[in-house]
Amino acid sequence: YAPASGPRLPLPADLAKMVANSPPETAIALGGTPWEIVPVQGGSPLAHVAAAGSPNIEAFSFFCQAGRPMMAMLLNKASRSPALTVTWNFAGSLVNIPVSRGNREGTFWQASLAGSPLIAQIMRGKGSAMLRLNGQLEGEASLSNAAPTLRTAMRPCLRL
């Protein structure tokens, strides 16, 4: 807690590490929220889902760009890595997606999904998919409402 005047009191090292590895106060609780369509002015809509219970991943967006299926990932903490791998785990069936940095701060990452089975797996899935970032557990993404949302958003670049 921050004192009435001045900066926050420093946490002991073991507590500071625990807080750094925990989801932020704004995190979505496990179970997550359903997929939703996000309109884009002058463009095709996005399919959007928040990551639930993740210490680092805020959300994913799926969209078409220049006729190609794309995925964007928003982190709530900057990553200094030059590249990351996001793993979607569908009850043991894994789909690895290498993502590249989309901004200087390291909070926006993106990947082409051309040739990837990810969208088909999400549309067939039930419940939720567990998420990993470079092998570390990162909570989950709900699959509720994923199929109709992806069908709408990805219509310009995929036949679903």
C-alpha positions in Angstrom: 0.0 0.0 0.0 1.2 3.5 -0.7 1.6 5.8 2.3 -0.4 9.0 2.4 2.7 10.9 1.3 5.6 9.5 -0.7 6.2 6.4 -2.8 5.1 2.9 -2.2 6.8 1.1 0.6 9.3 -1.5 -0.7 8.2 -5.1 -0.4 10.5 -7.8 1.0 12.3 -9.6 -1.9 10.3 -12.8 -1.6 7.0 -10.9 -1.7 8.2 -8.7 -4.6 8.9 -11.8 -6.6 5.5 -13.3 -5.8 3.7 -10.0 -6.8 5.8 -9.8 -10.1 4.7 -13.4 -11.0 1.0 -12.9 -10.2 -1.7 -11.6 -12.4 -2.3 -7.9 -12.2 -5.2 -6.4 -10.2 -7.1 -5.9 -13.6 -6.8 -9.6 -14.6 -9.8 -11.5 -15.7 -10.7 -14.4 -13.3 -10.3 -18.0 -14.6 -13.1 -19.1 -16.7 -12.6 -16.0 -18.7 -15.1 -14.0 -20.8 -16.7 -15.0 -24.1 -15.1 -14.0 -27.4 -16.5 -10.8 -28.9 -16.5 -8.8 -32.1 -14.8 -5.5 -32.0 -15.8 -3.1 -34.9 -13.0 -1.4 -36.7 -13.8 1.9 -38.4 -13.2 1.6 -42.2 -12.1 -2.1 -41.9 -13.0 -5.6 -41.0 -13.9 -6.4 -37.4 -11.6 -8.1 -34.9 -12.3 -11.3 -32.9 -11.2 -10.5 -29.4 -10.7 -12.6 -26.2 -9.2 -11.7 -22.9 -6.7 -14.0 -21.3 -7.9 -15.2 -17.9 -5.6 -15.6 -14.8 -2.5 -14.6 -16.7 0.4 -12.8 -15.1 1.5 -11.4 -18.5 -1.0 -11.8 -21.3 -3.9 -9.3 -21.4 -5.8 -10.3 -24.6 -5.7 -11.7 -28.1 -7.2 -10.3 -31.3 -7.7 -12.2 -34.6 -8.1 -10.3 -37.8 -7.4 -10.2 -41.5 -4.6 -8.1 -42.9 -3.9 -7.9 -46.6 -5.8 -11.1 -47.1 -3.9 -13.1 -44.4 -5.2 -14.3 -41.1 -3.3 -12.6 -38.2 -3.2 -12.8 -34.4 -2.2 -10.0 -32.1 -1.3 -10.4 -28.4 -1.3 -7.6 -25.9 0.9 -8.0 -22.7 0.3 -6.2 -19.5 4.0 -6.1 -18.8 6.7 -5.3 -21.4 8.9 -8.2 -22.6 12.5 -7.7 -23.6 12.6 -10.9 -25.7 13.2 -10.4 -29.4 10.7 -13.2 -30.1 8.1 -15.2 -28.1 6.2 -18.5 -28.6 2.6 -18.6 -27.5 1.3 -22.2 -27.0 -2.5 -22.9 -27.0 -3.2 -26.2 -25.3 -6.5 -27.8 -26.3 -6.8 -30.7 -23.8 -3.3 -32.0 -24.8 -3.3 -30.9 -28.4 -0.7 -28.1 -28.6 -0.5 -25.3 -31.2 2.7 -23.2 -31.0 2.6 -19.7 -32.5 5.8 -17.8 -32.8 5.0 -14.1 -32.4 7.2 -11.0 -33.1 7.4 -7.7 -31.4 4.9 -5.2 -32.8 6.0 -2.2 -30.8 9.1 -0.8 -29.2 7.8 -1.2 -25.7 7.4 -5.0 -26.0 3.7 -5.1 -25.1 2.2 -5.7 -28.5 3.1 -8.9 -30.4 1.8 -10.3 -33.7 1.9 -13.4 -35.9 0.6 -14.6 -39.3 -1.7 -17.6 -38.9 -1.4 -18.6 -42.6 -1.1 -22.4 -42.6 -1.6 -22.7 -38.8 -4.3 -25.0 -37.4 -5.0 -22.5 -34.5 -8.2 -21.0 -35.8 -9.7 -24.4 -36.6 -8.7 -25.8 -33.2 -10.3 -22.8 -31.4 -13.5 -23.2 -33.4 -13.7 -26.9 -32.5 -12.7 -26.5 -28.9 -14.9 -26.5 -25.8 -14.5 -24.8 -22.5 -11.1 -23.1 -22.5 -7.6 -23.4 -23.9 -4.6 -23.3 -21.5 -2.0 -20.7 -22.5 1.8 -20.8 -22.3 4.3 -18.1 -23.1 7.8 -19.5 -23.9 6.8 -22.7 -21.9 5.5 -20.8 -18.8 1.9 -21.3 -17.8 -0.1 -18.1 -18.6 -3.7 -18.9 -17.6 -6.3 -19.7 -20.2 -8.6 -18.3 -22.9 -12.3 -19.1 -22.9 -13.6 -20.7 -26.1 -17.2 -19.5 -25.4 -18.6 -17.9 -28.5 -15.3 -18.4 -30.4 -16.7 -20.1 -33.5 -19.3 -17.5 -34.6 -17.0 -14.6 -33.6 -14.1 -16.0 -35.6 -16.4 -16.9 -38.5 -17.4 -13.2 -38.7 -14.0 -11.6 -38.2 -12.1 -14.0 -40.5 -14.6 -14.1 -43.4 -12.4 -11.8 -45.6 -9.4 -14.1 -45.5 -10.6 -17.6 -44.6 -13.3 -20.0 -45.6 -14.7 -21.3 -42.3 
